[in-house]
Amino acid sequence: MAEVVLTKLSKIFSGGAVALDGVDLTVADGEFVVLVGPSGCGKSTLLRIVAGLEDQTSGTVAIDGAVVDEFAPKDRDIAMVFQNYALYPHMTVDENLGFSLRVQHIRKSVAAEQVHQVAHILALEPLLQRKPAALSGGQRQRVAMGRAMVRHPKVLLMDEPLSNLDAKLRVAMRGELMRLHQEHRTTTIYVTHDQVEAMTLGDRIAVLKAGRLQQVGTPDELYRTPANVFVAGFIGSPAMNLARGRLVDTGGGFAIELGGQSMPIPPEVVLARPALRDLAGREVVIGLRPSAFALAVAESSGTRLEITAVTVEALGDEKNVLFQPPFALPDTAELTPMWTARVSPDAAMKAGQNVSLEVDLHEAYFFDPTTGLAIPHSERILCDTVSQR
């Protein structure tokens, strides 16, 4: 196991495309860090640079205290699991697992023992004499993981290793990955598009956008205290609802005007965010998680939204209502054009139905529309962040 330190890491491809732009990231010894971000944000490029499969334009990669920029991939003591398994089709599972050991000229008896240890951990012992064509997708993925693990590398890199599996198998393999990491504590950098994978697997999550690091923190920190609009809209499933509105001082308090609707902001929300007072009369971005909504009841006196359900997603233990908010939203990719409310799974609802929703502004998030940065809660300690650039 080893610490991985990336310092001012940048990658510019021929033609000028910027894949990474000054990334600073430290992965502690034994830590499981997940990289997330939209397609093309630089996740896989970062992984390939750490592995030595790609050269950075500038910056350094240090592993276990040594800068490895000039080291060949085989000399970095790193193992990588690829999205497409990358198994040798003419070799058996046994031969695939032991291939890297044979290349390193490890004694046959020692190699055989290491292969059987890993095969036992991954329940591959009955499959050792099969070839990849005779394996299921989940079995092939376990072989790919085993081939990386058998070397006992300092660092394990995984590039969307579960993306080719069906939903049920993904859940099973997530559990297997968590168990293996808890047992072996191998320093791991894991790339995924899957929100659930990121939130359940990572000790910390690093969010990338256009090659720049937006925020690094625990899953709870990123969900509860997003550093900027991008992280707020990216972390969480369903995503946070975002809109631009105007903050107004009503004389007796503050309200947020969204289109023609004015929503009073609870005094304790403003008290907890003193910076909001300085934004009175200005535009702000407001964010509301789907859980901030509930079906309004007749005796309710709270803030309401009258909406028409576009789609109702009945997921068994929860029900999500997708709707077009009753106010215009700017045509901006970071602001959700369709909003989502999470309601009781027992609510009798269907698409096209008019619904009255109560909005809990105690759960509102606020962001500066110019910088995109969060207007923080005075009692919250934000995790390491960089501004949205």
N, C-alpha and C positions, 0 to 999 in steps of 0.2 A: 504494500500500500504506500501511497505517496501523496503529497500536496501538489496541486497543479496551479501555477500562477501565470496568468496571461496579462501582459503589460503593453498597453497602447497598441493592441493588435489590429492591423489594417490589411485589407486585401483589395487591390484594384486590378481588375482584369484588363487585358488589352482591349482597347476601344473605350476605356474610361468608366466601365460599370463598377460601382463601388459595392463590394459584398460585405466588407467589414470596415468600420470606421472608428478606430481608437478604442477598442474594447478592453476594459480592465476587469478581470474576474479572477477570484481566488476560490478554488475548490479545496476544501480542507481534507486532510488525510482521513480516509474512510467515509467521506461524505457522498451523498447521492444528489447530484444537481441536475435538474431538468431544464433544457432549453426549449422555449416556446416562442412562437411568433408566426406571422403570416408567411405564406409561400414566398420564397425569394428574399427573406430577411437576413440570410447569412448563417442559419443554424448548421446546416450540413457542411458548409465551407469551414466554419470554425472547427467542427469535429475533425475534418480532414487535415487541417493545419496542425492540430494537436497530434494527430496520428503520424504526421510527416508525409502524407500523401499529396499535400498541396503546400507550396511555399507562400509565406506571407509577404506582403509588400514592405511592411515595417512592423516594429514591435517584436516582442520576445515571448517564447514559451519556455517555462521552467518546470521541471518535474523532479520532485524530491530534492529541491534546492539547486539543481544543475540546469543551466540553460541548454536546451536540446535542439536549437535551431539548425545546427549543422549535422545533427545525428540522422542517419538513415532510419526509416521506419522500424526495421528489425532490431535496431540498437536502442530503441526508446522504451522497451519493455511494456508495450501497450498492446491490448487486444481489442479488436473492433468487430461488432456484430452489425451486419448490413441488413437493409430492408428486404432484399431479395434472397436471403439465406446464403447464396454464394457457396453452395456445397459442390464437391467434385462428384459428378453423376456416376463415374465409373468405379468409385470407391465405396466400400461398405461404411456403415456408421462407425465401426471400430477404426477403420482406416482414416476416415474424415476427422474423427476426434484426435487421433494421434499424429496427424500429418505434421503439425508445427513442431512436435517433439522430435520427429524423425529428421526434419530439416536442421534442427539444433544438435543433432547427433547425440541425443539423450540415450543412455543405455536401454536396450530393449526391455529388460526386466523392470526398470524404473518407469519407463514410458507406459508399459502395460498396466502397472499398478495405478498410475495417475489417471489413465483412461478409465479404468474400472471404478475408481473412486467417483469420478465425475458422472459416469454412466449410472451409478447407483443413486447419486444425489438427484439426477434428472429423470429417474425411472426409465432409462434407456437400455438396461441390461437385456431385456428380451429382444431388442431390435438391433443388436450389435452386428449381426451378419446380413442385415438388409441393406439395400442400396436406396438412395434418396427417392427414386421413382416409386418405391413400394411403401413410402411413408406418407402420412397425412401432413397437412400444413403445420399443425401444432407440433408434431413429432420432428419435422424438419427444423422448425424454429428452435426446439430444444437441442437439436444436434448443433445448430449454429452457435447457440449460447455455450454449449459444452465445449466446442472447439476453442472458443475464446477463453473459457474458464480453466481449461486443462493446463495451461501454461502458468497459472497463478500470477497473472500480470500485476504490475504496480497500478495500472489504470485501465479501466474497462470503458470503452466507448460504444454507445448503441445508437444507431441511426434508424429511428422508427421501426424497431424490430417486430412490433405486433400489428402493423398496419395491414398485413395480408391475411389476418386471421378473422374468422367470424366472431360475432359479438360474444357468444358464450365462451369461446376459447380465449378471447382476449381477457375476460374477467379471470379465468383460471390462470393464465400466464402472468397477469399482474400480481396475483397472489403468490405465484411461484417466484417471481422476481423479488418481491418484498422479503420473502422468507430467505432466499439465497443471500440477499444483501445483509440482512440481519445476522446471518450466520458467519459470513466471510468478511464483511465490512470492506470490500474492495472499493477504492475511490472510483466513482462512476459519473460519467457525463452522458446524459440520455436526451435524445432529440425526439420530440413528438408533436403532432398537431392535436392530439386528443386531450381535452380539458380534464377528463376524469383521470387519465394516466398521470398527468402532471400533478394534479392535486393530491392523489393518493400515494404516488411513488416518491416524490421529491422531498428531501430534507429542506432544500431551498429550490426556488424556481427563478430562472433568469429570463426576462422578457426582452426580446429583440424586435426592433423595427427598423427596416432599411439599413441594417448593419450596425445600428447603434443600440447600446444597452439602455433600456428604459428604467428598469427597476429590478433589484434582486432582493429576495426575502423569502420567508416561509410561506407556504400556501395560505395560511391564515392572514399574514401581514398583507399579501398582495390582494386578497379578497376584501379585507376590511379597511385597509388604508392604501388604496391605489395612489401612486405618485402623480399620475396625470390622466388626462382624458383617454389616451390610448390604452393604458393598462386597465383602467376602469371598464372600458368597453370590451376588452379582450379576455379578461379573467372572469370566469363565472359562466355557468350554463343553466338556463338561458342567460344571455348577455344583459348587462345593465342597460336600462332605458336612458337615453341621453337627449337633451334638447337645450336650445338657447332660449333664455328668457331675460326679462329685465327685473332687477332687484329694486324695489321701491320702499321708501320710508313712508308709512301710512300715518305717521304722527303718534300712534299708539303702539307701533311695532313695525315689523317688516313683512313684505309679501313678495312673491315671485309672480310676475305677469308672463303668462304663456299664451300668446295669441290674444284673444279677448277674455281670457279667464285669469282671475287673480286668486292665488292660493296663499293664505296667511302662513307664515313661517313661525312655528312655536318659539316663544321667547327663549327657552332653554337652548334651542339650536343656535340662535344668534349669540347667546351668552357664551356658548362653548366655542364659537368661531368668531372672535372679535374682529378679524379682518373683514368679515362680511359688512360691517358697518361702513367701512371705507369705500365699499362698492355700491352704495346706494345711488340709484339713478343710472347705473351702468348695466351693461349686458353681462350675464354670467351663464355658465353651462351648469345645468342641474342634472344629477343622475339619480335614478331610482331603480333599485333591484326589483325583480318581479315579486318578491316577498313583501314589498312595501304596499301592496294592494290587497284589498279584500272586498268581497261582495257587500255592498251597502245594505243596511237594514233600515226599516222605516223610522225607528227612533234615533238613528245616528245623526249627529250634528256636525260631523267632521267634514273635511274637504272632499268633494265628490268630483268624479269625472263621468260624464254620460257618454258611453261609447257603443259601437256596434261590433260584435265579435266577428272577425274575419275568418278565423280558424280556432277550433277548440281541440287541444291535444289532450286526450285522456290517457294518462300513463299509469293508471292503476292506483298508486299511492299519492298521486298529485294530478292536478289538472291545470294546464296552461291555456290562457286565452290570449290570442294574438289579435291586435286591433290597431287601426289607424288613429292616432291621437287626434282629438278635436281641435288642433291648432297646427299651423303650418310649421314644418321643420326645414331648415336650410338644406340645400343639396350638398351635404358634406359626408364623406365616407365614415367619419368618426361619430356621427350622430345617427342613432337608429331610426330609420324611416317607419318601421313597424315596431310597436311596443308589445311587451309581454307582461301579463299579470298572472300570478300564481294564486289559484283559488282552491277552495276545499274540493277534494276528490268526489265528494257527494253532491256537489252543485249540479243541478239539472240545467245544462246549457247546451246550445248548439250554434253552429255557424249562422250568421245573419241575425242573431237575436240582439235586441237592444239591452244593454246592461248598465247598471249604476255601480261604479266602483268607488270605494272609499280609499283615500290616499293618506298614508302615514308619513308626513314630512319630517318626523323625528328620524327617519331612516334615509333622509336625503343626503346626497353628496354634492359639493359645489366646486367648480373649477374656474380658473381664470381663462376667458375665451382667447386672450392674446397669447399667453405662454402655454396654455394647456395644463398648467400645474394645479394640483389640488389645493384648495383652501383648507388648511389642516385644522383638525380638532385641537384645541389648546392643550388637552390632557393626553393626547396621543404622541407616542414617540415613533416617528416614521422610520422604516428600514432604509438601508442604503439606496439612494436614488440619484438619478441624473435627470436634468430637465429634458423635456421633449424638444428636440432640436429640429 
